[in-house]
Amino acid sequence: MEALTLTTPALLFSAISLIMLAYTNRFLAYAAVIRNLHDKYLKKQDESLIKQIKNLKIRLNLTRWMQIFGITSLLLCVLTMFLIYIDQHIVAIWIFGIALVL
């Protein structure tokens, strides 16, 4: 097995930042659609609009949780780099594994 170096967790920074950008764009799109549907609902009280808003709210919460997991993964990568720096390689490997799972 090859050793875990400082560059290995650092490679994930660009991937995680791109994923976070995609999640943020998705979050903003859902929010805009919900605002639009809310305005339509204020003009005409339709039950189908309420169902759509509830569905989008669930999607919005899922996107929020994906953002939380992405940030947690990023922080764990930083922690992994610190652990490698202070020669705690076994702990660093476990933390990096958790970061990859997230």
C-alpha positions as CSV (number, residue, x, y, z in Angstrom):
1,M,0.0,0.0,0.0
2,E,1.3,3.4,-0.9
3,A,1.7,6.1,1.7
4,L,-0.9,8.8,2.0
5,T,0.8,12.1,1.2
6,L,-0.2,15.7,1.6
7,T,-1.2,16.0,-2.0
8,T,-3.7,13.2,-1.9
9,P,-6.4,15.0,0.2
10,A,-5.4,18.2,-1.5
11,L,-6.6,16.8,-4.8
12,L,-10.1,16.7,-3.5
13,F,-10.3,20.5,-2.9
14,S,-11.1,21.3,-6.6
15,A,-13.6,18.4,-6.9
16,I,-15.4,19.4,-3.7
17,S,-15.5,23.1,-4.7
18,L,-17.1,22.2,-8.0
19,I,-19.6,20.0,-6.3
20,M,-20.4,22.8,-3.9
21,L,-20.9,25.2,-6.8
22,A,-23.4,22.8,-8.4
23,Y,-25.2,22.3,-5.1
24,T,-25.5,26.0,-4.6
25,N,-26.8,26.6,-8.1
26,R,-29.4,23.8,-7.6
27,F,-30.4,25.4,-4.2
28,L,-30.9,28.8,-5.8
29,A,-32.9,27.3,-8.7
30,Y,-35.2,25.5,-6.3
31,A,-35.6,28.6,-4.2
32,A,-36.6,30.6,-7.3
33,V,-39.1,28.0,-8.4
34,I,-40.7,27.9,-4.9
35,R,-41.0,31.7,-4.9
36,N,-42.6,31.6,-8.3
37,L,-45.1,29.0,-7.2
38,H,-45.8,30.9,-4.0
39,D,-46.7,34.0,-6.1
40,K,-49.0,31.9,-8.3
41,Y,-50.6,30.4,-5.2
42,L,-51.3,33.9,-3.8
43,K,-53.2,34.7,-7.0
44,K,-55.0,31.4,-7.3
45,Q,-55.3,29.0,-4.4
46,D,-54.7,25.6,-6.1
47,E,-54.0,22.4,-4.1
48,S,-51.6,21.2,-6.8
49,L,-49.4,24.2,-6.2
50,I,-49.2,23.4,-2.5
51,K,-48.1,19.8,-3.3
52,Q,-45.4,21.1,-5.7
53,I,-44.1,23.5,-3.1
54,K,-43.9,20.7,-0.5
55,N,-42.1,18.5,-3.0
56,L,-39.6,21.3,-3.8
57,K,-39.1,22.0,-0.1
58,I,-38.1,18.4,0.4
59,R,-35.6,18.7,-2.5
60,L,-34.3,22.0,-1.0
61,N,-33.7,20.3,2.3
62,L,-31.9,17.4,0.5
63,T,-29.7,19.9,-1.3
64,R,-28.9,21.6,2.0
65,W,-27.9,18.3,3.5
66,M,-25.7,17.6,0.5
67,Q,-24.0,20.9,1.1
68,I,-23.4,20.1,4.7
69,F,-21.8,16.8,3.8
70,G,-19.7,18.5,1.2
71,I,-18.4,21.0,3.7
72,T,-17.8,18.3,6.3
73,S,-15.8,16.3,3.7
74,L,-13.7,19.4,2.9
75,L,-13.0,20.0,6.6
76,L,-12.0,16.3,7.1
77,C,-9.6,16.6,4.2
78,V,-8.0,19.6,5.9
79,L,-7.8,17.6,9.1
80,T,-6.2,14.7,7.2
81,M,-3.6,17.1,5.8
82,F,-2.8,18.3,9.3
83,L,-2.6,14.8,10.7
84,I,-0.2,13.8,8.0
85,Y,1.9,16.9,8.8
86,I,2.2,15.9,12.4
87,D,3.0,12.3,11.5
88,Q,-0.3,10.7,12.6
89,H,-0.6,8.6,9.5
90,I,-2.9,5.9,10.8
91,V,-5.5,8.4,12.1
92,A,-5.1,10.4,8.9
93,I,-5.9,7.4,6.7
94,W,-9.1,6.7,8.7
95,I,-10.2,10.4,8.6
96,F,-9.5,10.5,4.9
97,G,-11.6,7.4,4.4
98,I,-14.5,9.1,6.2
99,A,-14.0,12.2,4.0
100,L,-14.2,10.0,0.9
101,V,-17.4,8.4,2.1
102,L,-19.1,11.7,2.7
